[in-house]
């Protein structure tokens, strides 16, 4: 295994050194990799008659992980925990960025409901996300809207049962005795019941008491605890949205959950531990059934977040690809002439919510007379993309000319720490320059780096000798999304209308 800190890197990380959080966790295998390594294949190609396979490794779920060694990485923050030091604040900031990226990708699911207007609907959703005062939709937002009346209804009619207990009861209040009570009475001294009752005039009898500690109420208590923690996390991630309707709704819902949880604790209701096999009430009572389903969705969310944390670099690539498609779709003369079917997964698989055939989208520029294909993880990347280690690319073809199509390499690096765009652009430019020495039937003279914006969006560019590399730091919400998307639009226009090389 040859470890790479960056896809364009000209040197490998030494075998004695593990990945650090400034690295992109990439590696090349030749020959086939060992099965014990955690990895997923990004691209498999051939360069100078040698097979090359580019793999991505996940962020560790533990602080220090082997196979491969990854040192100094933060683990995903536990739900509801407030950051106490710089390391925990760093982890929470990483989680916030990941959630914003996932929100943009998941908006594609709703856009797919209208296949004819997928990209226009997704564009509108992303434009709304550019306004941080209009926070993202999330599961807890939906539950705040749908379950507030349900919880208020359950509070007024919380289910209880009468349970039999044996207690010493005054004789005149005895209503029921079981076998054990009668055995106890027969063993007391005296000839009559009054004598056997003794000075206190009490005997052991069966008494029915109200009890709220039922399975359905334990599930309800578990839900209020979990949902309150999720609501607190969501509110912390959207401090600038305090005046929005969604923020106020979640804030009010959190207060309702806290009050309900305290009430359940006061009446001695326990907390259910998953998994739970639903009883009759959880299946048939509408209010309890809705709460049980909401609890299960939040539990699945927590399990899913563990996997998404590990494979968030995969989600970042999908986010960058969608950004490129939206930028191309906005060109005045652009016409979408082909689109691969997008298959949405019920759960993320190694960080990916959707899969598609290749290319994802093909645009026809009616006035310019060019065809632009957006390729993501191509099955046959070609020698130059393989050499560039770019598993996303644009393919630009002019049907009126007989020369070969040109490709634009797109790198989508993801690292826990911010990537220096200036250094990255210089290194990529050097790599593109080296690629020109390879004389084969392909053209690759331009490229773009799309990296996560940690603090704010930005862009860099280097253009010389007919070659150009751009670097763009893109965010997934607010101003960083707006500025990053504008930089991608500018890059797309410059590449599309460049004279074919």
Secondary structure as UniProt FT lines:
FT   STRAND          2..4
FT   TURN            7..8
FT   TURN            15..16
FT   TURN            21..22
FT   STRAND          26..29
FT   TURN            35..36
FT   STRAND          40..47
FT   TURN            48..49
FT   STRAND          50..56
FT   TURN            66..69
FT   TURN            79..80
FT   HELIX           86..111
FT   TURN            112..113
FT   HELIX           115..117
FT   HELIX           118..129
FT   TURN            132..133
FT   HELIX           139..156
FT   STRAND          161..170
FT   HELIX           171..173
FT   HELIX           179..186
FT   HELIX           193..197
FT   TURN            198..201
FT   STRAND          202..211
FT   HELIX           215..237
FT   HELIX           239..241
FT   TURN            242..243
FT   HELIX           245..266
FT   TURN            267..268
FT   HELIX           280..284
FT   HELIX           286..310
FT   HELIX           312..329
FT   TURN            332..333
FT   STRAND          334..339
FT   STRAND          342..349
FT   TURN            350..351
FT   STRAND          352..356
FT   STRAND          361..365
FT   TURN            366..369
FT   STRAND          370..376
FT   HELIX           383..388
FT   STRAND          392..397
FT   TURN            399..400
FT   STRAND          406..411
FT   HELIX           421..435
FT   TURN            436..437
FT   STRAND          443..452
FT   STRAND          458..464
FT   TURN            465..466
FT   STRAND          467..474
FT   HELIX           478..496
//
